[in-house]
C-alpha cells in the first residue's frame, strides 16, 4: 500500500466533493411527482391538520401586512417583533443582536407574515375528528386581547376567541429572556354537549435558503423522535412526505444560523409530519390522544416554540433545563460530534481570552498539532526515509521496467534491507483526519464566528477573503467577477501547500507527479470561496506542518529543496 496513493485518494475525493457542492447545483427538473409517505408506525386515526388555504394572487409587502393587522408587540433582550391577532400566529421576529450585513444597521429579520414573499410563521391550535360540526379558530380568525397588550418576559399576554357556540378558545403566551415562547392553549365548554379535540402546532415556511447548499451543513427539516435524530432536505420532502409517531421529542426547520422548533407536551403520543405543498414547507405535529371536553369543563395543552439564533450555550441550556431530548443537535455538529463540540468549547474559551476569533483559531490549530506531534513525527520520519531511498527506487524502476514481478521483489528487498515500511506514514495521517475535519466542521456551522474580524482586510471570518489577485488586492480599481475572487489568504494557503509538497518524496509515477504539481493551484481555486476562518485554519496548519517536517528531514539529512 503506497502512502502517496492513499493520501492522494483521500485529498482528491474530499476536493471533488467540496468542489462539486460549492460550484454546482443539480438541475431543476419539473415533473409530476406522486406523493409518497415515509412512515414509521403511522396511525391514520388522528385527524389531519392539512387545511385548504386561500390563494393570494399577488404577494403583499411585509410592512403593509404588519401595519394592516392588529398585533401584540414582542420584545426582550434578544428578539423584537409582534404576534398577529389574525390567526394568533408568531410571524414577525427579528434578532436584535445580529445584523443582516457586517457594519449595517438592519437587524436579521427571521419570521415573516402570512402572504408575504418570505412567509414564515408558527401557528398553534386544535383539530376535531370531523364528525362534529365545530367552528374552530383558523388562520383568518381574529382574536381578542385580554389585559396586557405587550409580550415581555415579565408580562404574558392572553388571547381569546368565542366561536359563537358556547366554546371559548384561549391562548396564554409567555416569553423568556432568550428565544422561548410557551403557549398554553385551552378551551372552555359552556354548552351542554361533549366534544373531542386534538391539539397541534405547525411551522410554515415559504421558499428554500438562497445560495448553493454545501454537503457539510444540513439546512431543512429536522427533529428528534424518541432517541433518533431525523434530518430531511427540502428536496427530499418535495418528493416524499415524512411521517413518524413518537411519545417524546421535538421538530422544526433549521437554517445555517437560525432555528424554528416546536416541542409537544411531554408524555403524550404525537404524530409528526414534514410536508411540502405549493412551494411551502411545513413541519407539524398533532397529539394523537383526543382531549375530551365535557359540558361546563375545560381542556388545556402546552407547547414550547423556539425562534432562535443557534448560540451554543443557549441551545445547550434549553436542552438541559427543559429536558428536551437531544435539543443540542439543533446545531449540526455532524458525525464527529464527540470531537466537534468539545473543540468548540476550547476555541470559545480562547476567543474570550484573546478577544479575537482569528487568534483563537491559530491557538487551537497549534494545540491540535501539539497533540499529534508524536504521530506526525513518526509519519515524517517515514517519509524522510522514503525520500532518501527515492534515487534507488527510480534506478530499480528503470532497471526492471519490463518485469513488474521482479521490480516488486527488488523493492520489497530494499524496504527490508533499509528497515523502511512504505505504509508506516499512512496510519498517523488517517488518525488525524477526523480531528481536522471536526475543526473544519465546527468553524463552518457555529454562529459564534459570524461577523468576527481577524486582522487587516479580514473583517468577517465567516465570509470569503474579500481581496483578489486579479485586481492586485485592491490596487487596481476593478471589481472582478465572483469566480475570480481569489484572495490573499487562499494564495498563502496554496503557497504553503506547495512548500509542503516540496518536502515530500516526488511520486515515481510521472502522471502522479503532474497531478501533485497542479494540486496546490487546484485547491487554492476550490477553497477561495470558503469562509476566511477556515482558510486561516488550513494555512496555519500547513505552516506548522512544514516547520515540523523540515526539522525532521533536516535531522535525517534529507535534501529539502
matplotlib code that plots the C-alpha trace (Angstrom):
import matplotlib.pyplot as plt

x = [0.0, 1.6, 1.2, 1.1, -1.8, -3.8, -3.2, -4.0, -7.2, -8.3, -7.5, -8.8, -12.0, -12.6, -11.7, -14.1, -16.9, -16.2, -15.8, -19.0, -21.0, -19.6, -19.8, -22.6, -26.3, -28.3, -30.5, -34.1, -36.4, -40.0, -42.1, -45.3, -44.4, -46.8, -46.8, -45.5, -45.2, -42.2, -44.0, -42.8, -45.6, -48.1, -51.6, -54.0, -56.8, -55.7, -57.3, -55.4, -54.4, -53.9, -56.3, -57.1, -55.6, -57.0, -54.7, -53.4, -52.7, -50.3, -47.9, -48.2, -45.3, -44.1, -44.6, -48.0, -49.1, -47.7, -49.3, -52.7, -53.2, -53.9, -50.9, -49.4, -45.9, -43.0, -39.6, -36.9, -33.1, -32.7, -35.8, -38.3, -41.5, -45.1, -47.9, -50.7, -54.2, -55.4, -54.7, -52.8, -49.6, -46.0, -45.0, -42.8, -39.5, -36.1, -32.9, -31.7, -28.1, -27.4, -27.1, -28.0, -24.7, -21.4, -21.4, -25.0, -27.9, -30.6, -31.2, -31.6, -35.4, -36.3, -40.1, -42.4, -46.3, -48.6, -49.0, -45.6, -42.8, -40.8, -43.8, -42.5, -44.6, -45.6, -49.3, -50.9, -54.5, -57.0, -58.3, -61.5, -62.4, -64.6, -67.7, -68.9, -69.7, -67.5, -66.3, -62.6, -60.2, -58.3, -55.6, -58.1, -59.7, -59.5, -58.5, -59.1, -56.5, -57.5, -55.5, -51.8, -51.1, -47.3, -45.5, -42.3, -40.5, -42.4, -45.7, -47.5, -50.4, -53.8, -55.8, -59.4, -61.9, -65.6, -66.8, -70.5, -71.5, -70.5, -66.9, -64.3, -60.7, -57.9, -54.1, -51.8, -48.4, -45.2, -41.7, -38.4, -35.4, -33.9, -35.9, -38.6, -42.3, -44.5, -48.1, -50.8, -54.0, -57.3, -61.0, -63.8, -67.1, -70.2, -72.6, -74.4, -72.5, -69.3, -66.5, -63.2, -60.2, -56.6, -54.0, -51.4, -48.6, -47.2, -44.3, -44.9, -42.0, -42.1, -39.1, -35.7, -32.5, -30.7, -27.4, -25.8, -26.2, -22.9, -22.9, -21.2, -24.2, -27.8, -30.5, -34.1, -36.3, -35.0, -36.3, -35.6, -38.2, -37.5, -33.7, -33.4, -32.3, -34.0, -32.8, -34.7, -33.7, -36.2, -35.8, -36.5, -39.7, -40.8, -40.7, -41.9, -43.8, -42.2, -44.5, -43.5, -45.1, -43.4, -44.1, -41.2, -39.0, -39.2, -39.2, -38.5, -36.8, -33.2, -31.0, -27.3, -27.5, -31.3, -33.9, -37.6, -38.7, -41.8, -41.9, -45.1, -46.3, -44.4, -45.7, -48.2, -48.2, -48.0, -47.8, -45.2, -45.0, -42.7, -44.7, -44.1, -47.0, -47.2, -43.6, -44.4, -42.7, -44.4, -43.3, -46.1, -47.3, -50.7, -51.4, -52.9, -55.0, -58.0, -58.9, -62.5, -64.3, -67.4, -70.1, -69.0, -65.4, -62.1, -59.1, -55.6, -52.4, -48.9, -46.5, -42.9, -41.9, -38.4, -37.5, -33.7, -30.3, -28.3, -26.0, -24.3, -24.7, -28.3, -29.3, -27.5, -29.2, -32.6, -31.8, -30.8, -33.2, -36.3, -35.2, -35.7, -34.3, -31.0, -32.0, -28.3, -28.4, -30.3, -26.7, -25.3, -22.2, -22.0, -20.7, -17.7, -20.0, -17.8, -14.8, -16.5, -18.5, -15.6, -13.4, -16.0, -15.8, -12.0, -12.0, -14.7, -12.5, -9.6, -11.9, -13.0, -9.4, -7.9, -10.9, -10.2, -11.7, -8.8, -6.2, -8.5, -8.3, -4.5, -4.2, -6.5, -4.7, -1.4, -2.8, -4.1, -0.7, 0.9, -1.4, -0.5, 3.2, 4.5, 2.3, 3.3, 7.0, 6.6, 4.9, 7.5, 10.4, 9.0, 8.5, 12.1, 13.5, 11.4, 12.8, 16.4, 15.6, 13.9, 17.0, 17.5, 13.8, 13.9, 17.0, 15.2, 12.2, 14.2, 16.2, 13.1, 10.6, 9.7, 9.3, 6.8, 7.2, 10.9, 10.5, 8.2, 10.6, 13.5, 11.5, 10.4, 14.0, 15.1, 12.5, 13.6, 17.3, 16.8, 14.2, 11.6, 7.8, 6.2, 2.8, 4.2, 3.3, -0.2, -1.8, -0.9, -2.4, -5.6, -5.9, -5.6, -8.2, -11.3, -9.9, -9.0, -12.4, -14.1, -12.3, -13.4, -17.0, -17.0, -15.8, -18.3, -21.5, -21.3, -22.8, -20.1, -17.6, -20.2, -19.1, -15.9, -12.8, -9.2, -6.5, -6.0, -8.5, -10.4, -13.4, -15.6, -14.1, -17.4, -17.2, -14.7, -11.5, -12.7, -9.5, -8.5, -5.2, -6.8, -7.1, -3.7, -5.6, -7.4, -4.6, -6.5, -10.0, -11.8, -14.2, -13.5, -16.4, -17.1, -15.3, -12.1, -12.2, -9.0, -7.8, -4.6, -5.3, -6.2, -3.0, -1.0, -2.7, -1.8, 1.9, 2.1, 0.7, 3.3, 6.2, 4.8, 4.7, 8.3, 9.3, 7.6, 9.0, 8.2, 5.9, 7.8, 4.8, 5.1, 1.3, 1.0, 3.8, 2.0, -1.2, 0.6, 2.3, -1.1, -2.8, -2.0, -3.4, -6.5, -7.2, -6.5, -9.3, -11.6, -11.2, -11.1, -14.9, -14.8, -15.1, -11.8, -11.7, -11.4, -8.7, -6.7, -7.0, -5.8, -2.9, -1.7, -1.9, 0.2, 2.8, 3.1, 3.3, 6.0, 8.1, 7.8, 8.5, 11.5, 13.1, 12.6, 14.1, 17.0, 17.7, 17.7, 19.9, 17.3, 17.6, 14.6, 14.7]
y = [0.0, 3.3, 6.2, 8.6, 6.8, 6.7, 10.4, 11.3, 9.4, 11.0, 14.5, 14.2, 12.7, 15.4, 18.1, 16.7, 16.6, 20.1, 21.5, 19.9, 21.1, 24.5, 25.3, 23.1, 22.6, 19.7, 20.8, 21.6, 19.1, 19.9, 16.8, 15.5, 13.6, 11.2, 11.9, 9.1, 8.9, 7.8, 6.4, 4.9, 3.2, 5.6, 5.6, 7.4, 7.6, 11.1, 13.9, 15.8, 19.5, 20.0, 22.8, 24.5, 27.9, 30.9, 31.6, 35.1, 36.2, 39.0, 38.8, 41.7, 43.8, 42.7, 46.2, 46.5, 43.2, 44.2, 47.6, 46.4, 43.8, 44.2, 42.9, 42.1, 43.6, 41.4, 42.4, 41.0, 41.3, 39.2, 39.5, 42.0, 41.8, 41.0, 38.4, 38.8, 38.7, 37.3, 33.6, 34.3, 33.4, 34.3, 35.8, 38.9, 38.3, 40.0, 39.3, 42.4, 41.3, 40.2, 42.5, 41.4, 42.6, 43.4, 47.1, 47.5, 48.9, 46.4, 43.5, 40.0, 39.6, 35.9, 35.4, 36.9, 37.3, 35.0, 36.0, 37.8, 36.8, 35.1, 33.8, 32.1, 31.7, 29.4, 28.6, 26.5, 25.3, 22.5, 20.0, 17.9, 14.5, 16.0, 14.1, 17.1, 20.4, 22.6, 26.1, 26.1, 29.1, 29.2, 31.4, 34.1, 34.1, 37.5, 37.0, 39.5, 40.7, 40.2, 42.5, 43.3, 44.1, 43.8, 40.5, 40.7, 38.3, 39.8, 40.3, 37.3, 38.0, 36.3, 36.0, 34.9, 33.8, 32.9, 30.6, 31.6, 28.1, 28.4, 27.4, 29.9, 29.4, 31.0, 31.3, 32.4, 33.3, 33.7, 34.7, 34.2, 36.5, 34.5, 32.7, 30.6, 31.1, 29.0, 28.8, 27.4, 27.0, 26.0, 25.5, 26.2, 24.5, 26.4, 24.2, 21.0, 18.9, 16.9, 17.3, 15.8, 17.9, 17.3, 20.0, 20.7, 23.1, 23.9, 25.8, 27.1, 28.4, 29.6, 29.0, 27.5, 29.3, 31.3, 30.1, 26.7, 24.1, 22.6, 18.9, 19.6, 21.5, 20.4, 23.0, 22.0, 19.8, 18.2, 16.6, 14.1, 11.4, 9.1, 8.9, 9.2, 12.4, 12.8, 15.3, 15.8, 18.1, 20.3, 18.4, 15.1, 16.3, 17.8, 14.2, 12.3, 13.4, 12.3, 11.0, 9.5, 8.6, 9.2, 10.0, 12.3, 14.7, 17.9, 19.1, 22.1, 23.8, 24.9, 27.3, 27.7, 30.1, 30.2, 27.8, 27.4, 24.4, 23.2, 20.8, 18.8, 18.4, 15.7, 12.1, 12.4, 10.4, 12.5, 12.2, 14.5, 15.4, 17.2, 18.3, 20.3, 21.8, 24.7, 25.8, 25.9, 23.7, 22.6, 20.9, 20.0, 17.6, 16.6, 14.9, 11.5, 11.1, 13.3, 15.7, 15.0, 18.2, 17.7, 20.3, 23.1, 22.0, 22.9, 21.3, 22.6, 21.9, 23.4, 24.0, 25.3, 27.1, 28.4, 31.2, 31.1, 32.2, 29.0, 30.1, 27.0, 28.0, 29.0, 25.8, 23.6, 25.4, 24.8, 21.1, 20.7, 23.0, 21.9, 18.3, 18.3, 15.2, 15.9, 19.5, 20.4, 18.6, 21.6, 22.7, 20.4, 19.0, 16.2, 12.6, 13.6, 15.1, 14.0, 15.8, 18.7, 20.0, 19.9, 21.7, 24.5, 25.0, 25.1, 27.7, 29.7, 29.8, 31.2, 33.6, 35.0, 35.0, 36.9, 38.8, 37.8, 34.7, 34.6, 34.2, 31.6, 29.6, 29.9, 28.7, 25.7, 24.7, 24.8, 22.8, 20.1, 20.0, 19.6, 16.7, 14.9, 15.9, 12.3, 10.7, 13.4, 12.8, 9.1, 9.9, 12.5, 10.2, 7.5, 10.0, 11.2, 7.7, 7.2, 10.4, 9.1, 5.9, 7.6, 7.6, 3.9, 3.3, 5.2, 3.1, -0.1, 1.0, 1.8, -1.4, -3.7, -1.6, -4.7, -7.0, -5.9, -9.0, -8.6, -4.9, -5.7, -8.2, -5.8, -3.0, -5.2, -6.3, -2.7, -1.8, -4.8, -4.1, -0.4, -1.2, 1.0, 0.4, 2.2, 2.4, 3.4, 7.1, 6.3, 5.4, 8.6, 10.7, 8.7, 9.0, 12.8, 13.2, 13.1, 15.8, 18.2, 17.6, 18.2, 21.6, 22.4, 21.4, 23.4, 26.6, 26.3, 25.6, 27.7, 31.1, 32.5, 33.1, 35.2, 38.8, 38.3, 40.1, 38.9, 41.4, 43.7, 43.1, 40.2, 41.9, 38.8, 35.3, 33.7, 35.2, 34.6, 36.6, 39.9, 40.6, 39.3, 38.7, 39.8, 43.4, 43.2, 43.1, 46.4, 48.4, 48.3, 50.0, 47.0, 44.5, 41.1, 38.6, 36.3, 33.3, 35.4, 36.4, 34.5, 36.4, 36.8, 34.1, 31.4, 32.2, 31.9, 28.6, 27.4, 28.5, 26.7, 23.6, 23.9, 24.2, 21.2, 19.3, 20.0, 18.4, 15.2, 12.4, 13.0, 10.3, 7.9, 7.8, 10.8, 11.1, 11.3, 13.9, 16.1, 15.8, 16.8, 19.7, 21.3, 20.3, 23.4, 25.6, 23.4, 23.6, 27.4, 27.9, 25.4, 26.8, 30.5, 30.9, 29.3, 31.3, 33.1, 31.5, 28.0, 29.2, 30.7, 27.4, 25.4, 27.9, 27.9, 24.1, 23.8, 26.2, 24.3, 21.0, 22.5, 23.6, 20.2, 18.2, 20.5, 19.8, 16.1, 16.0, 18.2, 15.7, 12.8, 14.9, 14.8, 17.4, 19.8, 21.9]
z = [0.0, -1.1, 1.3, -1.6, -3.3, 0.0, 0.7, -2.9, -2.9, 0.4, -0.6, -4.2, -3.0, -0.5, -3.0, -5.6, -3.0, -1.8, -5.3, -6.6, -3.6, -3.9, -7.6, -8.9, -8.2, -9.5, -12.4, -11.7, -13.3, -13.5, -13.3, -11.7, -8.5, -6.9, -3.2, -1.1, 2.7, 4.7, 7.6, 10.9, 13.0, 11.5, 12.8, 10.5, 13.0, 14.2, 12.2, 9.5, 10.0, 6.3, 5.5, 2.2, 2.1, 0.3, -2.6, -2.9, -6.5, -5.5, -2.6, -0.2, 1.1, 4.6, 6.2, 4.7, 6.2, 9.6, 9.5, 8.3, 11.0, 14.7, 16.7, 20.0, 20.3, 21.5, 22.9, 25.2, 25.2, 22.1, 19.9, 18.8, 16.7, 17.0, 17.0, 14.5, 16.1, 12.7, 13.4, 16.6, 14.8, 15.6, 12.3, 12.9, 14.6, 14.2, 16.1, 18.0, 18.4, 14.8, 11.8, 8.3, 6.9, 8.5, 9.6, 8.6, 10.7, 9.6, 12.0, 10.8, 10.1, 10.6, 10.7, 8.1, 7.9, 6.0, 2.3, 2.2, -0.2, 2.6, 4.6, 7.7, 10.9, 13.8, 14.5, 17.2, 17.5, 17.8, 15.3, 15.6, 14.3, 11.6, 12.9, 14.7, 13.1, 15.3, 14.4, 15.1, 15.0, 11.7, 10.2, 9.4, 12.8, 14.6, 18.3, 21.1, 23.6, 27.3, 29.5, 28.8, 25.1, 25.0, 25.4, 27.5, 29.9, 32.8, 31.0, 29.4, 27.1, 26.8, 23.6, 23.4, 20.7, 21.1, 18.4, 19.0, 20.1, 23.7, 23.2, 24.4, 23.0, 24.9, 24.4, 27.1, 25.6, 27.7, 26.6, 28.3, 28.0, 25.1, 22.4, 24.0, 23.6, 25.9, 24.6, 26.9, 24.9, 26.4, 25.5, 27.9, 27.2, 28.3, 26.3, 27.3, 24.7, 24.8, 22.2, 21.2, 20.3, 19.2, 19.9, 17.2, 16.3, 12.9, 11.3, 7.8, 5.6, 2.0, -0.1, 0.4, 1.6, -1.0, -2.4, -3.0, -0.2, 0.9, 1.9, 5.2, 6.6, 6.9, 6.2, 6.2, 8.3, 11.5, 14.7, 17.4, 17.8, 20.8, 20.7, 16.9, 15.0, 11.7, 9.1, 5.8, 3.0, 1.3, -2.0, -0.3, 1.2, -2.1, -3.4, -0.3, 2.8, 6.1, 8.9, 12.2, 15.5, 18.9, 22.5, 23.1, 21.0, 19.1, 15.4, 13.4, 10.4, 10.5, 8.6, 9.0, 11.9, 12.8, 14.0, 14.5, 16.6, 18.4, 21.3, 22.1, 25.7, 27.5, 27.8, 25.0, 21.9, 18.8, 15.0, 13.3, 9.6, 7.2, 4.2, 1.0, -0.9, -3.3, -2.6, 1.1, 3.7, 6.9, 10.0, 12.3, 14.9, 16.4, 19.7, 18.9, 22.0, 22.0, 24.8, 25.9, 26.6, 28.7, 29.5, 31.8, 31.8, 30.2, 28.4, 28.3, 26.3, 26.4, 23.6, 23.7, 20.5, 19.7, 17.4, 18.0, 16.9, 17.3, 20.1, 21.5, 25.2, 24.8, 22.9, 25.5, 28.4, 26.9, 26.3, 30.0, 31.8, 29.9, 29.5, 25.7, 24.1, 22.2, 21.6, 21.3, 17.9, 16.5, 15.8, 13.1, 14.9, 12.4, 12.5, 14.8, 17.4, 20.3, 18.7, 17.2, 20.2, 22.7, 20.2, 20.1, 23.8, 23.6, 20.8, 22.5, 25.7, 23.7, 21.9, 25.3, 26.5, 23.5, 22.3, 18.7, 17.0, 14.5, 17.2, 18.8, 15.5, 15.4, 19.0, 18.7, 15.4, 17.2, 20.1, 17.8, 16.1, 19.5, 20.5, 17.3, 17.4, 18.1, 15.5, 12.9, 13.8, 13.1, 9.8, 8.7, 9.6, 7.4, 4.6, 5.1, 4.8, 1.7, 0.2, 0.9, -1.0, -3.9, -6.2, -5.6, -6.2, -9.5, -10.5, -9.8, -11.7, -14.8, -14.5, -14.2, -16.1, -18.2, -15.3, -12.7, -10.6, -10.4, -9.6, -6.8, -5.3, -5.5, -3.9, -1.0, -0.6, -0.5, 2.2, 4.2, 3.9, 4.9, 7.5, 5.9, 5.9, 2.9, 4.7, 8.1, 7.4, 6.5, 9.8, 11.7, 8.9, 8.9, 12.7, 12.5, 9.7, 12.0, 14.3, 11.4, 9.8, 13.2, 13.4, 9.8, 10.6, 13.9, 12.3, 9.5, 11.3, 14.5, 14.8, 17.1, 14.2, 12.2, 11.7, 13.8, 12.4, 12.3, 11.2, 8.2, 5.4, 7.1, 8.7, 8.8, 9.3, 8.3, 4.8, 2.0, 1.7, 0.1, -1.8, -5.3, -7.0, -10.3, -9.2, -7.3, -4.0, -4.5, -6.1, -9.5, -9.3, -10.7, -9.1, -10.5, -11.1, -8.2, -9.8, -10.0, -6.3, -5.1, -2.1, -0.3, 2.4, -0.2, -2.0, 1.2, 1.8, -1.8, -1.3, 2.0, 0.3, -2.5, 0.0, 1.9, -1.3, -2.0, 1.3, 0.4, -1.9, -5.5, -6.8, -9.1, -11.5, -13.8, -14.1, -10.3, -10.2, -12.6, -10.6, -7.5, -9.2, -10.1, -6.8, -4.8, -7.6, -7.8, -4.1, -4.0, -6.5, -4.9, -1.4, -2.2, -1.7, 1.7, 4.9, 5.7, 9.1, 7.5, 5.1, 8.1, 9.9, 6.8, 6.2, 9.9, 10.0, 6.8, 8.2, 11.4, 9.5, 7.2, 10.3, 11.9, 8.7, 7.9, 11.3, 10.9, 7.4, 8.4, 11.2, 8.8, 6.4, 3.6, 0.9, 1.4, -1.7]

ax = plt.figure().add_subplot(projection="3d")
ax.plot(x, y, z, "-o")
ax.set_aspect("equal")
plt.show()
